[in-house]
Amino acid sequence: MTTVSPLPDELTVPLTEPSPFPPFRATAQPVAHDRWERLITTVTVPAELDAVWTALADPGRIGLWLARTGESWAREGERSMLDFRDGEFFWCHTDEVRPPGPDGHTATLSYRWRWVGVGPATRVTWQLTAMGAATTVTVTEISSNGPSDWRSWNGTGWPGILDQLADHVQTGRDVRWTWRRMGPYVQTELPLPAYEAWAALTAVPALQYWTGRTSGSLNVDDPMAFVIGDASGSCVLTVTEHLEAGQRFPSYLPSLNFRLDRGGWPDHLSGHLWIEPAHLGGSLLQVFHYGWEMFGSTETAPHDRTLLTRFWASAFDRLGTLIRRASAPPDMPDGIPG
């Protein structure tokens, strides 16, 4: 008969008790991940302050050099749309309007805007200063946790916008560019870190909800069909390259390249879908298209470009809802009650 010796007292403590002997290697946790950027662009227009202010603040005039808008434009506390007439637009909330006063030396317009209504908000401030018979126009845009290429994308865009303003003020011509052959570009913030969000959004059950997938997947060479809009038919998205985390320098973040086909198109569109970190615990999902040259030179954008912009904006909105439902609010650490 074998006799079993009792365990020493120190070995009978349940394993769930706090241990006085911590692991050798602790796990580091990030506590902050924030950045902000500022772009300042200026131009001197050889025209008086009142003339420049009218070109900026009048709803009918701004459509001749930047984007079409409605009567609520540049009205303090109101919202408006700057519509580029190719599916893309800025959704704006005006915070401050100070037209030229009795001294006639300065004027200010400040607002926040979101690209296609779902992108991260940035603040834009126009400051107009009279310089004798000329006017100095200075635009400041401030972004918090925006896309990594925000500085190059927006930084190269503002000089062209201010040059168009100066051209229009001096000539009165319609100098707004025609629809763009690249795009739509849509971005949205997600309340999950980049890797977790990517895993969630590329899973087939999630694709059925946020993209309206009817067949296929985001695997390479597995055509994924989806409905582009009510009564608007379908598209087929075929991934040509799917990069998972850690596969490509310098970002090591996941992304995919794809082609988009639709009945009646003379060729396919190319596209890129990618994700990157935003603030701590959040990420920024983005999609971009190019290849509209297949439609040739036209005065207006193909209607499918508008349909595609609306599709991505709605899809990203559904995706945000899906991910928020899957993550617990701060005051519900155990998840959302069933």
C-alpha beads as a LAMMPS data file, in Angstrom:
LAMMPS data file: protein, C-alpha beads

338 atoms
337 bonds

1 atom types
1 bond types

-500.0 500.0 xlo xhi
-500.0 500.0 ylo yhi
-500.0 500.0 zlo zhi

Masses

1 110.0

Atoms # bond

1 1 1 0.000 0.000 0.000
2 1 1 1.363 3.385 -1.014
3 1 1 1.146 6.224 1.454
4 1 1 0.593 9.724 0.009
5 1 1 2.247 12.439 2.004
6 1 1 0.188 15.589 2.558
7 1 1 1.246 18.646 0.556
8 1 1 3.076 21.409 2.347
9 1 1 0.822 24.271 3.376
10 1 1 2.357 26.688 0.871
11 1 1 1.357 24.401 -2.017
12 1 1 -2.306 24.193 -1.029
13 1 1 -2.969 27.879 -1.815
14 1 1 -5.408 28.108 -4.784
15 1 1 -3.732 29.216 -7.999
16 1 1 -6.177 32.080 -8.275
17 1 1 -4.660 33.815 -5.281
18 1 1 -2.310 36.742 -5.947
19 1 1 1.214 35.464 -6.276
20 1 1 4.103 37.055 -4.393
21 1 1 6.313 35.867 -7.228
22 1 1 5.582 37.849 -10.440
23 1 1 6.540 36.567 -13.914
24 1 1 10.039 37.253 -15.139
25 1 1 8.925 39.308 -18.122
26 1 1 6.246 41.966 -17.673
27 1 1 3.989 43.048 -20.529
28 1 1 4.289 46.693 -21.566
29 1 1 1.066 48.538 -22.343
30 1 1 0.803 51.727 -24.416
31 1 1 -0.926 54.551 -22.571
32 1 1 -1.093 57.275 -25.227
33 1 1 -0.975 57.468 -29.019
34 1 1 -1.872 60.948 -30.214
35 1 1 -0.522 63.455 -32.701
36 1 1 -1.758 66.630 -34.282
37 1 1 -0.723 68.416 -37.445
38 1 1 -1.175 71.924 -38.773
39 1 1 -1.039 73.274 -42.318
40 1 1 -0.832 77.012 -43.003
41 1 1 -1.127 78.292 -46.587
42 1 1 -1.231 81.905 -47.757
43 1 1 -1.668 83.957 -50.894
44 1 1 -1.943 87.692 -51.632
45 1 1 -4.807 88.558 -53.961
46 1 1 -4.605 91.932 -55.809
47 1 1 -8.170 92.850 -54.843
48 1 1 -9.867 94.610 -51.974
49 1 1 -10.986 92.721 -48.875
50 1 1 -14.719 92.986 -49.592
51 1 1 -14.304 91.406 -53.016
52 1 1 -12.296 88.466 -51.664
53 1 1 -14.707 87.941 -48.750
54 1 1 -17.676 87.834 -51.124
55 1 1 -15.956 85.185 -53.255
56 1 1 -15.384 83.083 -50.118
57 1 1 -18.620 83.551 -48.174
58 1 1 -21.253 83.926 -50.899
59 1 1 -22.831 80.488 -51.659
60 1 1 -23.108 81.260 -55.362
61 1 1 -19.530 82.458 -55.731
62 1 1 -17.663 79.676 -53.926
63 1 1 -19.147 77.212 -56.385
64 1 1 -17.175 78.906 -59.157
65 1 1 -13.754 78.110 -57.690
66 1 1 -14.093 75.404 -54.997
67 1 1 -17.375 73.476 -54.670
68 1 1 -21.112 73.923 -54.991
69 1 1 -23.046 74.644 -51.810
70 1 1 -26.374 75.900 -50.461
71 1 1 -27.717 78.951 -48.654
72 1 1 -26.572 77.695 -45.222
73 1 1 -22.913 78.077 -46.227
74 1 1 -20.874 80.440 -44.019
75 1 1 -23.719 80.918 -41.536
76 1 1 -22.557 80.609 -37.954
77 1 1 -23.888 77.519 -36.173
78 1 1 -25.295 75.944 -39.342
79 1 1 -24.251 72.959 -41.424
80 1 1 -23.704 72.786 -45.149
81 1 1 -22.182 70.691 -47.893
82 1 1 -19.331 71.578 -50.241
83 1 1 -20.213 69.335 -53.175
84 1 1 -17.617 68.517 -55.849
85 1 1 -20.279 67.026 -58.137
86 1 1 -18.454 63.732 -58.622
87 1 1 -19.801 61.921 -55.553
88 1 1 -17.332 63.397 -53.067
89 1 1 -18.013 66.312 -50.746
90 1 1 -17.178 67.959 -47.439
91 1 1 -19.831 68.048 -44.706
92 1 1 -19.251 71.297 -42.786
93 1 1 -20.274 72.880 -39.485
94 1 1 -19.603 76.619 -39.371
95 1 1 -18.286 77.809 -35.993
96 1 1 -17.356 81.460 -36.569
97 1 1 -18.163 84.100 -39.164
98 1 1 -16.677 87.591 -38.878
99 1 1 -17.230 89.573 -42.079
100 1 1 -15.262 92.749 -42.742
101 1 1 -16.125 95.278 -40.027
102 1 1 -16.322 99.058 -40.134
103 1 1 -12.527 99.281 -40.216
104 1 1 -12.498 96.978 -43.277
105 1 1 -9.141 95.428 -42.348
106 1 1 -9.873 91.793 -41.361
107 1 1 -12.410 88.974 -41.780
108 1 1 -12.566 85.387 -40.482
109 1 1 -14.421 82.191 -41.402
110 1 1 -13.902 79.035 -39.304
111 1 1 -15.551 75.651 -39.627
112 1 1 -15.066 71.934 -39.109
113 1 1 -15.502 69.516 -41.972
114 1 1 -15.618 65.766 -42.629
115 1 1 -14.703 64.273 -45.982
116 1 1 -17.757 62.463 -47.439
117 1 1 -19.402 63.025 -44.061
118 1 1 -17.739 60.036 -42.371
119 1 1 -14.041 60.969 -42.291
120 1 1 -12.234 62.428 -39.257
121 1 1 -13.137 66.047 -38.562
122 1 1 -10.523 68.763 -39.066
123 1 1 -10.745 72.496 -38.344
124 1 1 -10.293 75.070 -41.116
125 1 1 -9.867 78.802 -40.467
126 1 1 -9.740 81.468 -43.185
127 1 1 -8.212 84.797 -42.198
128 1 1 -8.425 87.716 -44.627
129 1 1 -6.309 90.819 -44.017
130 1 1 -6.394 94.004 -46.049
131 1 1 -2.996 95.099 -47.354
132 1 1 -3.775 98.400 -49.061
133 1 1 -5.446 97.572 -52.368
134 1 1 -4.618 93.869 -51.934
135 1 1 -5.784 91.143 -49.506
136 1 1 -3.710 88.477 -47.817
137 1 1 -5.603 85.195 -47.450
138 1 1 -4.300 82.684 -44.892
139 1 1 -5.842 79.252 -44.381
140 1 1 -4.991 77.111 -41.355
141 1 1 -6.132 73.494 -41.154
142 1 1 -5.596 71.452 -37.981
143 1 1 -5.951 67.665 -37.799
144 1 1 -5.828 65.321 -34.818
145 1 1 -4.864 61.671 -35.437
146 1 1 -5.555 61.939 -39.169
147 1 1 -4.237 59.675 -41.950
148 1 1 -0.473 59.219 -42.130
149 1 1 -0.404 60.900 -45.561
150 1 1 -2.585 63.828 -44.464
151 1 1 0.315 66.271 -44.649
152 1 1 1.165 65.373 -48.242
153 1 1 -2.453 64.982 -49.417
154 1 1 -3.873 68.182 -47.919
155 1 1 -0.593 70.083 -47.926
156 1 1 -0.321 69.870 -51.701
157 1 1 -4.012 70.627 -52.182
158 1 1 -4.327 73.969 -50.401
159 1 1 -1.948 75.982 -52.652
160 1 1 -4.006 74.992 -55.683
161 1 1 -7.253 75.970 -53.948
162 1 1 -5.933 79.404 -53.001
163 1 1 -4.602 79.958 -56.515
164 1 1 -8.081 79.197 -57.865
165 1 1 -9.596 81.720 -55.446
166 1 1 -7.131 84.379 -56.598
167 1 1 -7.796 83.567 -60.258
168 1 1 -11.565 83.773 -59.801
169 1 1 -11.475 87.057 -57.854
170 1 1 -9.393 88.722 -60.548
171 1 1 -11.187 87.347 -63.612
172 1 1 -14.669 86.306 -62.480
173 1 1 -14.222 83.063 -64.416
174 1 1 -15.466 79.636 -63.367
175 1 1 -12.125 78.043 -62.516
176 1 1 -13.355 75.055 -60.511
177 1 1 -11.767 71.831 -61.682
178 1 1 -13.855 69.220 -63.448
179 1 1 -14.483 65.832 -61.889
180 1 1 -11.403 63.926 -60.865
181 1 1 -10.148 60.773 -62.555
182 1 1 -8.885 59.430 -59.213
183 1 1 -11.181 58.500 -56.359
184 1 1 -13.466 58.178 -54.621
185 1 1 -11.364 58.320 -51.482
186 1 1 -13.297 57.431 -48.323
187 1 1 -12.033 57.154 -44.762
188 1 1 -13.605 56.375 -41.405
189 1 1 -12.550 56.008 -37.778
190 1 1 -13.057 52.650 -36.052
191 1 1 -13.085 52.108 -32.255
192 1 1 -10.646 49.174 -32.329
193 1 1 -6.861 48.860 -32.758
194 1 1 -5.815 48.328 -36.365
195 1 1 -5.085 44.589 -36.249
196 1 1 -8.276 43.717 -34.375
197 1 1 -10.379 45.895 -36.658
198 1 1 -8.846 44.328 -39.790
199 1 1 -9.535 40.805 -38.537
200 1 1 -13.124 41.774 -37.776
201 1 1 -13.892 43.533 -41.056
202 1 1 -12.389 40.893 -43.378
203 1 1 -14.275 37.949 -41.853
204 1 1 -16.945 36.589 -44.198
205 1 1 -19.887 37.001 -41.750
206 1 1 -18.942 40.663 -41.259
207 1 1 -18.582 41.205 -45.017
208 1 1 -22.181 40.088 -45.514
209 1 1 -23.314 42.919 -43.242
210 1 1 -21.103 45.888 -44.042
211 1 1 -20.433 45.342 -47.766
212 1 1 -23.659 43.558 -48.723
213 1 1 -21.597 40.622 -50.016
214 1 1 -23.594 37.992 -51.894
215 1 1 -20.759 35.589 -52.722
216 1 1 -16.987 35.248 -52.587
217 1 1 -14.511 36.686 -50.089
218 1 1 -11.482 38.940 -49.757
219 1 1 -9.116 36.082 -50.517
220 1 1 -6.912 36.558 -53.568
221 1 1 -8.655 35.650 -56.852
222 1 1 -11.982 34.867 -55.136
223 1 1 -14.441 37.307 -56.790
224 1 1 -16.727 38.938 -54.229
225 1 1 -20.056 40.203 -55.564
226 1 1 -21.960 42.918 -53.728
227 1 1 -24.906 45.233 -54.378
228 1 1 -23.720 48.789 -55.046
229 1 1 -27.042 50.370 -54.084
230 1 1 -30.806 49.913 -54.141
231 1 1 -31.949 49.261 -57.719
232 1 1 -28.420 50.045 -58.918
233 1 1 -27.125 46.577 -59.701
234 1 1 -23.973 44.943 -58.441
235 1 1 -20.194 45.055 -58.664
236 1 1 -17.574 42.365 -58.417
237 1 1 -14.491 43.013 -56.302
238 1 1 -11.512 40.724 -56.931
239 1 1 -8.528 40.965 -54.589
240 1 1 -5.213 40.849 -56.452
241 1 1 -2.962 41.191 -53.389
242 1 1 -3.832 40.703 -49.717
243 1 1 -1.112 41.681 -47.264
244 1 1 -1.473 40.613 -43.679
245 1 1 0.308 42.229 -40.748
246 1 1 4.089 42.189 -40.828
247 1 1 4.443 41.286 -44.508
248 1 1 5.697 44.522 -46.063
249 1 1 8.004 47.350 -45.005
250 1 1 7.686 50.129 -43.911
251 1 1 4.280 50.062 -42.198
252 1 1 3.852 46.300 -41.655
253 1 1 0.115 46.976 -41.545
254 1 1 -2.464 44.884 -43.425
255 1 1 -3.923 46.075 -46.716
256 1 1 -5.296 44.775 -49.986
257 1 1 -5.276 45.761 -53.647
258 1 1 -8.238 44.879 -55.827
259 1 1 -9.979 45.363 -59.144
260 1 1 -13.620 46.353 -59.472
261 1 1 -15.803 45.231 -62.385
262 1 1 -19.349 46.221 -63.279
263 1 1 -21.572 45.453 -66.242
264 1 1 -21.362 48.162 -68.896
265 1 1 -17.930 49.427 -67.880
266 1 1 -15.354 49.433 -70.691
267 1 1 -12.690 48.207 -68.260
268 1 1 -12.114 47.728 -64.522
269 1 1 -11.283 50.169 -61.743
270 1 1 -8.295 49.589 -59.493
271 1 1 -8.576 50.019 -55.748
272 1 1 -6.660 49.944 -52.488
273 1 1 -8.089 49.259 -49.005
274 1 1 -5.883 49.814 -45.982
275 1 1 -5.904 50.475 -42.254
276 1 1 -3.616 52.343 -39.869
277 1 1 -3.562 53.315 -36.184
278 1 1 -5.309 56.515 -35.114
279 1 1 -5.622 57.400 -31.431
280 1 1 -4.945 54.801 -28.725
281 1 1 -7.380 51.945 -29.199
282 1 1 -8.654 53.312 -32.512
283 1 1 -7.855 52.942 -36.199
284 1 1 -8.530 54.592 -39.537
285 1 1 -9.843 52.557 -42.478
286 1 1 -9.409 53.995 -45.974
287 1 1 -10.275 53.045 -49.542
288 1 1 -9.143 54.639 -52.807
289 1 1 -9.897 54.049 -56.498
290 1 1 -8.230 54.998 -59.760
291 1 1 -8.743 54.267 -63.448
292 1 1 -11.750 56.398 -64.455
293 1 1 -9.881 57.323 -67.649
294 1 1 -11.629 54.316 -69.184
295 1 1 -14.700 56.536 -69.627
296 1 1 -12.759 59.050 -71.706
297 1 1 -13.111 62.824 -71.531
298 1 1 -16.552 63.856 -70.283
299 1 1 -17.967 67.117 -68.939
300 1 1 -19.476 65.428 -65.877
301 1 1 -18.508 62.433 -63.799
302 1 1 -20.037 59.046 -64.621
303 1 1 -23.003 58.409 -62.347
304 1 1 -21.334 55.219 -61.139
305 1 1 -18.680 57.344 -59.454
306 1 1 -21.345 58.915 -57.247
307 1 1 -22.923 55.520 -56.602
308 1 1 -19.555 54.111 -55.559
309 1 1 -18.870 57.002 -53.184
310 1 1 -22.260 56.545 -51.547
311 1 1 -21.690 52.807 -51.294
312 1 1 -18.386 53.146 -49.430
313 1 1 -19.690 55.879 -47.138
314 1 1 -22.703 53.740 -46.188
315 1 1 -20.606 50.573 -45.914
316 1 1 -18.092 52.266 -43.605
317 1 1 -20.964 53.575 -41.497
318 1 1 -22.385 50.040 -41.153
319 1 1 -18.928 48.712 -40.337
320 1 1 -18.546 51.259 -37.537
321 1 1 -21.897 50.178 -36.117
322 1 1 -20.882 46.516 -36.307
323 1 1 -17.566 47.064 -34.542
324 1 1 -19.066 49.283 -31.859
325 1 1 -21.617 46.575 -31.070
326 1 1 -18.821 44.031 -30.779
327 1 1 -16.800 46.157 -28.335
328 1 1 -17.897 47.010 -24.815
329 1 1 -18.535 50.632 -23.809
330 1 1 -16.273 51.901 -21.013
331 1 1 -18.999 51.465 -18.385
332 1 1 -19.785 47.906 -19.474
333 1 1 -16.536 45.975 -18.998
334 1 1 -18.302 42.636 -19.458
335 1 1 -19.781 43.552 -22.821
336 1 1 -23.150 44.652 -24.027
337 1 1 -26.019 42.879 -22.260
338 1 1 -27.713 40.263 -24.406

Bonds

1 1 1 2
2 1 2 3
3 1 3 4
4 1 4 5
5 1 5 6
6 1 6 7
7 1 7 8
8 1 8 9
9 1 9 10
10 1 10 11
11 1 11 12
12 1 12 13
13 1 13 14
14 1 14 15
15 1 15 16
16 1 16 17
17 1 17 18
18 1 18 19
19 1 19 20
20 1 20 21
21 1 21 22
22 1 22 23
23 1 23 24
24 1 24 25
25 1 25 26
26 1 26 27
27 1 27 28
28 1 28 29
29 1 29 30
30 1 30 31
31 1 31 32
32 1 32 33
33 1 33 34
34 1 34 35
35 1 35 36
36 1 36 37
37 1 37 38
38 1 38 39
39 1 39 40
40 1 40 41
41 1 41 42
42 1 42 43
43 1 43 44
44 1 44 45
45 1 45 46
46 1 46 47
47 1 47 48
48 1 48 49
49 1 49 50
50 1 50 51
51 1 51 52
52 1 52 53
53 1 53 54
54 1 54 55
55 1 55 56
56 1 56 57
57 1 57 58
58 1 58 59
59 1 59 60
60 1 60 61
61 1 61 62
62 1 62 63
63 1 63 64
64 1 64 65
65 1 65 66
66 1 66 67
67 1 67 68
68 1 68 69
69 1 69 70
70 1 70 71
71 1 71 72
72 1 72 73
73 1 73 74
74 1 74 75
75 1 75 76
76 1 76 77
77 1 77 78
78 1 78 79
79 1 79 80
80 1 80 81
81 1 81 82
82 1 82 83
83 1 83 84
84 1 84 85
85 1 85 86
86 1 86 87
87 1 87 88
88 1 88 89
89 1 89 90
90 1 90 91
91 1 91 92
92 1 92 93
93 1 93 94
94 1 94 95
95 1 95 96
96 1 96 97
97 1 97 98
98 1 98 99
99 1 99 100
100 1 100 101
101 1 101 102
102 1 102 103
103 1 103 104
104 1 104 105
105 1 105 106
106 1 106 107
107 1 107 108
108 1 108 109
109 1 109 110
110 1 110 111
111 1 111 112
112 1 112 113
113 1 113 114
114 1 114 115
115 1 115 116
116 1 116 117
117 1 117 118
118 1 118 119
119 1 119 120
120 1 120 121
121 1 121 122
122 1 122 123
123 1 123 124
124 1 124 125
125 1 125 126
126 1 126 127
127 1 127 128
128 1 128 129
129 1 129 130
130 1 130 131
131 1 131 132
132 1 132 133
133 1 133 134
134 1 134 135
135 1 135 136
136 1 136 137
137 1 137 138
138 1 138 139
139 1 139 140
140 1 140 141
141 1 141 142
142 1 142 143
143 1 143 144
144 1 144 145
145 1 145 146
146 1 146 147
147 1 147 148
148 1 148 149
149 1 149 150
150 1 150 151
151 1 151 152
152 1 152 153
153 1 153 154
154 1 154 155
155 1 155 156
156 1 156 157
157 1 157 158
158 1 158 159
159 1 159 160
160 1 160 161
161 1 161 162
162 1 162 163
163 1 163 164
164 1 164 165
165 1 165 166
166 1 166 167
167 1 167 168
168 1 168 169
169 1 169 170
170 1 170 171
171 1 171 172
172 1 172 173
173 1 173 174
174 1 174 175
175 1 175 176
176 1 176 177
177 1 177 178
178 1 178 179
179 1 179 180
180 1 180 181
181 1 181 182
182 1 182 183
183 1 183 184
184 1 184 185
185 1 185 186
186 1 186 187
187 1 187 188
188 1 188 189
189 1 189 190
190 1 190 191
191 1 191 192
192 1 192 193
193 1 193 194
194 1 194 195
195 1 195 196
196 1 196 197
197 1 197 198
198 1 198 199
199 1 199 200
200 1 200 201
201 1 201 202
202 1 202 203
203 1 203 204
204 1 204 205
205 1 205 206
206 1 206 207
207 1 207 208
208 1 208 209
209 1 209 210
210 1 210 211
211 1 211 212
212 1 212 213
213 1 213 214
214 1 214 215
215 1 215 216
216 1 216 217
217 1 217 218
218 1 218 219
219 1 219 220
220 1 220 221
221 1 221 222
222 1 222 223
223 1 223 224
224 1 224 225
225 1 225 226
226 1 226 227
227 1 227 228
228 1 228 229
229 1 229 230
230 1 230 231
231 1 231 232
232 1 232 233
233 1 233 234
234 1 234 235
235 1 235 236
236 1 236 237
237 1 237 238
238 1 238 239
239 1 239 240
240 1 240 241
241 1 241 242
242 1 242 243
243 1 243 244
244 1 244 245
245 1 245 246
246 1 246 247
247 1 247 248
248 1 248 249
249 1 249 250
250 1 250 251
251 1 251 252
252 1 252 253
253 1 253 254
254 1 254 255
255 1 255 256
256 1 256 257
257 1 257 258
258 1 258 259
259 1 259 260
260 1 260 261
261 1 261 262
262 1 262 263
263 1 263 264
264 1 264 265
265 1 265 266
266 1 266 267
267 1 267 268
268 1 268 269
269 1 269 270
270 1 270 271
271 1 271 272
272 1 272 273
273 1 273 274
274 1 274 275
275 1 275 276
276 1 276 277
277 1 277 278
278 1 278 279
279 1 279 280
280 1 280 281
281 1 281 282
282 1 282 283
283 1 283 284
284 1 284 285
285 1 285 286
286 1 286 287
287 1 287 288
288 1 288 289
289 1 289 290
290 1 290 291
291 1 291 292
292 1 292 293
293 1 293 294
294 1 294 295
295 1 295 296
296 1 296 297
297 1 297 298
298 1 298 299
299 1 299 300
300 1 300 301
301 1 301 302
302 1 302 303
303 1 303 304
304 1 304 305
305 1 305 306
306 1 306 307
307 1 307 308
308 1 308 309
309 1 309 310
310 1 310 311
311 1 311 312
312 1 312 313
313 1 313 314
314 1 314 315
315 1 315 316
316 1 316 317
317 1 317 318
318 1 318 319
319 1 319 320
320 1 320 321
321 1 321 322
322 1 322 323
323 1 323 324
324 1 324 325
325 1 325 326
326 1 326 327
327 1 327 328
328 1 328 329
329 1 329 330
330 1 330 331
331 1 331 332
332 1 332 333
333 1 333 334
334 1 334 335
335 1 335 336
336 1 336 337
337 1 337 338
